[in-house]
Amino acid sequence: MTRGLKDQLIGLDPRFRYRGLNQTRVETFSDVGFALAITLIVLSASVPETFVELKESMSGVLPFFLCVILLVIIWMQHYMFFLRYGLQDTRTIVYNTVLLFLILVYVYPLKFLMTFLVTFYTALITGTLETFQSSFTMQSGDMKFLMIIYGLGAGLIFYTLAALNRHALKLKVELDLDEYEVFQTKGSISVNVLLGSIPMLSCLVAWLGSDNSLTYAISGFMYLLYPIIMPLHGRYLGIKKERLFPEK
């Protein structure tokens, strides 16, 4: 292996044989899609023309930051998939196209929800709920639609990432995956299924529940399962990996 390739592997799992070190046109096209998603978030904000408008626009920094973080998490999963397997077959392209479509559709609900939540909790802390209510005038059923469309979009994105990894697992013979690589692939599938199931659960609560504040509160609190379930699942995978593949 040349020094250039070794440099590319710094910080990556040394026990996984990466098959996609050379970037393909599929990845390049996908990166353009992710960049476009971030651009759409930026363009959704108007350019301030006065100092007052500039101060108001600064309130959108935190929602923008949260949106970018979520998109980077999705991009990282996408990047690791192509780095690990380097697949370019028709099914991979189809799944990848669906993923990009979902991300671009998901951008505006994501930006609106992040802005809504940041503004709501800021108003709750500062005691300015009346100002918040005048800024976000929502009719009956609007919040229900928002929680459903966001949960559905987020869930389908992570389920698509799980489907990509499952496709790679089906090609384990063709890809010559060893036992450790199969274990890591199965781990990626389970992680994405969990990441997708929580927003789907939130969507289900909003859809089946009554049109009231309690339903929306429960639907929103479903996302608090992330900092509980994901570390526990990561710990479980870590213990299992240490048991099955001890460091030599």
GULO-775347 format. One record per residue (C-alpha): residue number from 1; x, y, z. Coordinates in nm, 4 decimals. Example, Ala and Ser with C-alpha at 12.3 -4.5 7.8 and 13.67 -1.06 7.14 Angstrom:
REM residues 2
+--------+----------+----------+----------+
! marmar !        x !        y !        z !
+--------+----------+----------+----------+
!      1 !   1.2300 !  -0.4500 !   0.7800 !
!      2 !   1.3670 !  -0.1060 !   0.7140 !
+--------+----------+----------+----------+
This chain:
REM residues 248
+--------+----------+----------+----------+
! marmar !        x !        y !        z !
+--------+----------+----------+----------+
!      1 !   0.0000 !   0.0000 !   0.0000 !
!      2 !   0.1367 !   0.3426 !  -0.0900 !
!      3 !   0.1972 !   0.6152 !   0.1673 !
!      4 !  -0.0892 !   0.8161 !   0.0168 !
!      5 !  -0.3382 !   0.5386 !   0.0884 !
!      6 !  -0.2001 !   0.4878 !   0.4391 !
!      7 !  -0.2537 !   0.8558 !   0.5100 !
!      8 !  -0.6199 !   0.8184 !   0.4107 !
!      9 !  -0.6682 !   0.5471 !   0.6743 !
!     10 !  -0.5515 !   0.7559 !   0.9715 !
!     11 !  -0.8282 !   0.7653 !   1.2333 !
!     12 !  -1.0223 !   0.4771 !   1.0746 !
!     13 !  -1.0744 !   0.1225 !   1.1997 !
!     14 !  -0.7488 !  -0.0587 !   1.1093 !
!     15 !  -0.9199 !  -0.3989 !   1.1112 !
!     16 !  -1.1684 !  -0.3059 !   0.8365 !
!     17 !  -1.0486 !  -0.3385 !   0.4768 !
!     18 !  -1.1756 !  -0.0275 !   0.3018 !
!     19 !  -1.2786 !  -0.0957 !  -0.0560 !
!     20 !  -1.3822 !   0.2556 !  -0.1595 !
!     21 !  -1.0690 !   0.4639 !  -0.1102 !
!     22 !  -1.1007 !   0.6052 !  -0.4623 !
!     23 !  -1.3962 !   0.8426 !  -0.4818 !
!     24 !  -1.6572 !   0.7554 !  -0.7436 !
!     25 !  -1.8955 !   0.9747 !  -0.9428 !
!     26 !  -2.1795 !   0.8435 !  -0.7249 !
!     27 !  -2.0109 !   0.9878 !  -0.4155 !
!     28 !  -1.9290 !   1.3150 !  -0.5910 !
!     29 !  -2.2905 !   1.3522 !  -0.7020 !
!     30 !  -2.4069 !   1.2708 !  -0.3486 !
!     31 !  -2.1751 !   1.5299 !  -0.1934 !
!     32 !  -2.3301 !   1.7900 !  -0.4229 !
!     33 !  -2.6717 !   1.6856 !  -0.2892 !
!     34 !  -2.5605 !   1.7286 !   0.0733 !
!     35 !  -2.4032 !   2.0663 !  -0.0091 !
!     36 !  -2.7269 !   2.1728 !  -0.1796 !
!     37 !  -2.9246 !   2.0765 !   0.1310 !
!     38 !  -2.7088 !   2.3028 !   0.3486 !
!     39 !  -2.7337 !   2.5790 !   0.0863 !
!     40 !  -3.1146 !   2.5559 !   0.0938 !
!     41 !  -3.1064 !   2.6029 !   0.4713 !
!     42 !  -2.8949 !   2.9156 !   0.4278 !
!     43 !  -3.1127 !   3.0535 !   0.1474 !
!     44 !  -3.4275 !   3.0029 !   0.3534 !
!     45 !  -3.3188 !   3.3035 !   0.5609 !
!     46 !  -3.3567 !   3.6529 !   0.4167 !
!     47 !  -3.0549 !   3.8858 !   0.3933 !
!     48 !  -3.0697 !   4.1516 !   0.6698 !
!     49 !  -3.0827 !   4.5107 !   0.5465 !
!     50 !  -3.0825 !   4.6910 !   0.8827 !
!     51 !  -2.9024 !   4.6410 !   1.2132 !
!     52 !  -3.2286 !   4.5361 !   1.3791 !
!     53 !  -3.2791 !   4.2689 !   1.1131 !
!     54 !  -2.9172 !   4.1603 !   1.1616 !
!     55 !  -2.9765 !   4.1116 !   1.5347 !
!     56 !  -3.2928 !   3.9157 !   1.4595 !
!     57 !  -3.1100 !   3.6988 !   1.2063 !
!     58 !  -2.8557 !   3.5992 !   1.4725 !
!     59 !  -3.1348 !   3.4120 !   1.6484 !
!     60 !  -3.1255 !   3.1714 !   1.3549 !
!     61 !  -2.7632 !   3.0690 !   1.4183 !
!     62 !  -2.8448 !   2.7928 !   1.6680 !
!     63 !  -3.1223 !   2.6333 !   1.4534 !
!     64 !  -2.8860 !   2.6467 !   1.1539 !
!     65 !  -2.6104 !   2.4833 !   1.3601 !
!     66 !  -2.8442 !   2.2031 !   1.4734 !
!     67 !  -2.9581 !   2.1435 !   1.1137 !
!     68 !  -2.5982 !   2.1196 !   0.9932 !
!     69 !  -2.5097 !   1.8774 !   1.2750 !
!     70 !  -2.7967 !   1.6457 !   1.1791 !
!     71 !  -2.7022 !   1.6597 !   0.8105 !
!     72 !  -2.3373 !   1.5853 !   0.8945 !
!     73 !  -2.4458 !   1.2792 !   1.0977 !
!     74 !  -2.6337 !   1.1524 !   0.7915 !
!     75 !  -2.3420 !   1.2412 !   0.5614 !
!     76 !  -2.0976 !   1.0565 !   0.7881 !
!     77 !  -2.3063 !   0.7390 !   0.7680 !
!     78 !  -2.3205 !   0.7785 !   0.3893 !
!     79 !  -1.9444 !   0.8450 !   0.3667 !
!     80 !  -1.8535 !   0.5393 !   0.5768 !
!     81 !  -2.0758 !   0.3149 !   0.3652 !
!     82 !  -1.9030 !   0.4034 !   0.0389 !
!     83 !  -1.5603 !   0.4035 !   0.2023 !
!     84 !  -1.6142 !   0.0554 !   0.3409 !
!     85 !  -1.7717 !  -0.1142 !   0.0413 !
!     86 !  -1.7153 !   0.1018 !  -0.2685 !
!     87 !  -2.0367 !  -0.0277 !  -0.4284 !
!     88 !  -2.1627 !   0.1195 !  -0.7571 !
!     89 !  -2.4254 !  -0.1340 !  -0.8631 !
!     90 !  -2.7811 !  -0.0445 !  -0.9673 !
!     91 !  -2.9445 !  -0.1163 !  -0.6312 !
!     92 !  -2.6899 !   0.0995 !  -0.4499 !
!     93 !  -2.7574 !   0.3864 !  -0.6919 !
!     94 !  -3.1342 !   0.3474 !  -0.6441 !
!     95 !  -3.1051 !   0.3533 !  -0.2629 !
!     96 !  -2.8658 !   0.6458 !  -0.2849 !
!     97 !  -3.1059 !   0.8405 !  -0.5089 !
!     98 !  -3.3917 !   0.7799 !  -0.2649 !
!     99 !  -3.1683 !   0.8996 !   0.0193 !
!    100 !  -3.0776 !   1.2240 !  -0.1584 !
!    101 !  -3.4424 !   1.2863 !  -0.2479 !
!    102 !  -3.5491 !   1.2409 !   0.1150 !
!    103 !  -3.2734 !   1.4708 !   0.2422 !
!    104 !  -3.3674 !   1.7528 !   0.0043 !
!    105 !  -3.7378 !   1.7181 !   0.0907 !
!    106 !  -3.6516 !   1.6948 !   0.4615 !
!    107 !  -3.4512 !   2.0212 !   0.4699 !
!    108 !  -3.7361 !   2.2719 !   0.5120 !
!    109 !  -3.9322 !   2.0770 !   0.7770 !
!    110 !  -3.5999 !   2.0308 !   0.9598 !
!    111 !  -3.5192 !   2.4039 !   0.9520 !
!    112 !  -3.8707 !   2.5011 !   1.0593 !
!    113 !  -3.8798 !   2.2496 !   1.3457 !
!    114 !  -3.5335 !   2.3486 !   1.4757 !
!    115 !  -3.6308 !   2.7184 !   1.4628 !
!    116 !  -3.9618 !   2.6432 !   1.6335 !
!    117 !  -3.8007 !   2.4420 !   1.9149 !
!    118 !  -3.5157 !   2.6872 !   1.9789 !
!    119 !  -3.7585 !   2.9821 !   1.9835 !
!    120 !  -4.0035 !   2.7956 !   2.2084 !
!    121 !  -3.7463 !   2.6933 !   2.4686 !
!    122 !  -3.5872 !   3.0392 !   2.4599 !
!    123 !  -3.9287 !   3.1955 !   2.5242 !
!    124 !  -3.9963 !   2.9406 !   2.7986 !
!    125 !  -3.6687 !   3.0265 !   2.9752 !
!    126 !  -3.6980 !   3.4023 !   2.9315 !
!    127 !  -4.0708 !   3.4180 !   3.0065 !
!    128 !  -4.1695 !   3.5612 !   2.6686 !
!    129 !  -4.4227 !   3.2998 !   2.5574 !
!    130 !  -4.6643 !   3.5690 !   2.4365 !
!    131 !  -4.4027 !   3.6925 !   2.1889 !
!    132 !  -4.3415 !   3.3362 !   2.0793 !
!    133 !  -4.7122 !   3.2737 !   2.0197 !
!    134 !  -4.7370 !   3.5852 !   1.8038 !
!    135 !  -4.4294 !   3.4775 !   1.6008 !
!    136 !  -4.5559 !   3.1236 !   1.5362 !
!    137 !  -4.9235 !   3.1404 !   1.4521 !
!    138 !  -5.0299 !   2.7802 !   1.3949 !
!    139 !  -5.3800 !   2.6551 !   1.3364 !
!    140 !  -5.5287 !   2.3373 !   1.4775 !
!    141 !  -5.3636 !   2.0367 !   1.3193 !
!    142 !  -5.0528 !   2.2241 !   1.2007 !
!    143 !  -4.8315 !   2.0855 !   1.4761 !
!    144 !  -4.9672 !   1.7374 !   1.4114 !
!    145 !  -4.8687 !   1.7679 !   1.0452 !
!    146 !  -4.5238 !   1.9034 !   1.1377 !
!    147 !  -4.4439 !   1.6183 !   1.3790 !
!    148 !  -4.5684 !   1.3580 !   1.1325 !
!    149 !  -4.3807 !   1.4926 !   0.8309 !
!    150 !  -4.0574 !   1.5402 !   1.0289 !
!    151 !  -4.0740 !   1.1962 !   1.1936 !
!    152 !  -4.1574 !   1.0263 !   0.8653 !
!    153 !  -3.8744 !   1.2006 !   0.6797 !
!    154 !  -3.6095 !   1.1366 !   0.9456 !
!    155 !  -3.7187 !   0.7750 !   0.9868 !
!    156 !  -3.7103 !   0.6990 !   0.6150 !
!    157 !  -3.3638 !   0.8561 !   0.5799 !
!    158 !  -3.2097 !   0.6294 !   0.8434 !
!    159 !  -3.4040 !   0.3258 !   0.7183 !
!    160 !  -3.2586 !   0.3919 !   0.3722 !
!    161 !  -2.9083 !   0.3981 !   0.5222 !
!    162 !  -2.9897 !   0.0691 !   0.6940 !
!    163 !  -3.1064 !  -0.0718 !   0.3590 !
!    164 !  -2.7753 !   0.0289 !   0.1975 !
!    165 !  -2.5788 !  -0.1570 !   0.4649 !
!    166 !  -2.8117 !  -0.4559 !   0.4405 !
!    167 !  -2.7467 !  -0.4635 !   0.0667 !
!    168 !  -2.3725 !  -0.4708 !   0.1353 !
!    169 !  -2.4254 !  -0.7539 !   0.3826 !
!    170 !  -2.6069 !  -0.9555 !   0.1160 !
!    171 !  -2.2980 !  -0.9136 !  -0.1037 !
!    172 !  -2.0602 !  -1.0331 !   0.1687 !
!    173 !  -1.9301 !  -1.3145 !  -0.0531 !
!    174 !  -1.8700 !  -1.0885 !  -0.3526 !
!    175 !  -1.7102 !  -0.8251 !  -0.1251 !
!    176 !  -1.5097 !  -1.0914 !   0.0600 !
!    177 !  -1.6196 !  -0.9609 !   0.4010 !
!    178 !  -1.4532 !  -1.1368 !   0.6922 !
!    179 !  -1.6258 !  -1.2063 !   1.0260 !
!    180 !  -1.5199 !  -0.8750 !   1.1776 !
!    181 !  -1.6437 !  -0.6774 !   0.8762 !
!    182 !  -1.9749 !  -0.8658 !   0.8832 !
!    183 !  -2.0100 !  -0.7789 !   1.2525 !
!    184 !  -1.9443 !  -0.4102 !   1.1846 !
!    185 !  -2.1903 !  -0.4093 !   0.8942 !
!    186 !  -2.4615 !  -0.5647 !   1.1108 !
!    187 !  -2.3815 !  -0.3025 !   1.3738 !
!    188 !  -2.4325 !  -0.0227 !   1.1203 !
!    189 !  -2.7680 !  -0.1727 !   1.0238 !
!    190 !  -2.8878 !  -0.1878 !   1.3862 !
!    191 !  -2.7662 !   0.1671 !   1.4593 !
!    192 !  -2.9558 !   0.3108 !   1.1624 !
!    193 !  -3.2684 !   0.1103 !   1.2431 !
!    194 !  -3.2653 !   0.2568 !   1.5947 !
!    195 !  -3.1942 !   0.6082 !   1.4625 !
!    196 !  -3.4935 !   0.5724 !   1.2292 !
!    197 !  -3.7309 !   0.4033 !   1.4745 !
!    198 !  -3.7367 !   0.6886 !   1.7268 !
!    199 !  -3.8682 !   0.9533 !   1.4810 !
!    200 !  -4.1077 !   0.6921 !   1.3427 !
!    201 !  -4.2361 !   0.6356 !   1.6974 !
!    202 !  -4.2787 !   1.0118 !   1.7376 !
!    203 !  -4.4661 !   1.0204 !   1.4066 !
!    204 !  -4.6939 !   0.7362 !   1.5211 !
!    205 !  -4.7757 !   0.9126 !   1.8493 !
!    206 !  -4.8629 !   1.2355 !   1.6663 !
!    207 !  -5.0726 !   1.0500 !   1.4089 !
!    208 !  -5.2736 !   0.8323 !   1.6501 !
!    209 !  -5.2988 !   1.0833 !   1.9355 !
!    210 !  -5.5528 !   1.3579 !   1.9854 !
!    211 !  -5.4956 !   1.7075 !   1.8516 !
!    212 !  -5.3765 !   1.8598 !   2.1818 !
!    213 !  -5.0636 !   1.9848 !   2.3561 !
!    214 !  -5.0125 !   1.6610 !   2.5531 !
!    215 !  -4.9887 !   1.4549 !   2.2349 !
!    216 !  -4.7354 !   1.6923 !   2.0824 !
!    217 !  -4.5338 !   1.7011 !   2.4045 !
!    218 !  -4.5162 !   1.3204 !   2.4157 !
!    219 !  -4.4329 !   1.3095 !   2.0434 !
!    220 !  -4.1495 !   1.5589 !   2.0973 !
!    221 !  -4.0179 !   1.3864 !   2.4083 !
!    222 !  -3.9739 !   1.0670 !   2.2052 !
!    223 !  -3.6547 !   1.2245 !   2.0697 !
!    224 !  -3.5140 !   1.2298 !   2.4230 !
!    225 !  -3.4783 !   0.8539 !   2.3829 !
!    226 !  -3.1748 !   0.9207 !   2.1602 !
!    227 !  -2.9314 !   1.0106 !   2.4425 !
!    228 !  -3.0530 !   0.7053 !   2.6359 !
!    229 !  -3.0836 !   0.4314 !   2.3746 !
!    230 !  -2.7926 !   0.5143 !   2.1430 !
!    231 !  -2.5160 !   0.5154 !   2.4111 !
!    232 !  -2.6565 !   0.1922 !   2.5570 !
!    233 !  -2.6605 !   0.0316 !   2.2140 !
!    234 !  -2.3096 !   0.1571 !   2.1431 !
!    235 !  -2.1906 !   0.0125 !   2.4719 !
!    236 !  -2.3582 !  -0.3204 !   2.3911 !
!    237 !  -2.1860 !  -0.3357 !   2.0503 !
!    238 !  -1.8539 !  -0.2402 !   2.2090 !
!    239 !  -1.8721 !  -0.5179 !   2.4700 !
!    240 !  -1.9761 !  -0.7708 !   2.2067 !
!    241 !  -1.6895 !  -0.6647 !   1.9781 !
!    242 !  -1.4369 !  -0.7003 !   2.2601 !
!    243 !  -1.5673 !  -1.0476 !   2.3370 !
!    244 !  -1.5764 !  -1.1720 !   1.9773 !
!    245 !  -1.2706 !  -0.9882 !   1.8434 !
!    246 !  -1.0266 !  -0.9206 !   2.1288 !
!    247 !  -0.7330 !  -0.6926 !   2.0575 !
!    248 !  -0.4178 !  -0.8890 !   1.9853 !
+--------+----------+----------+----------+
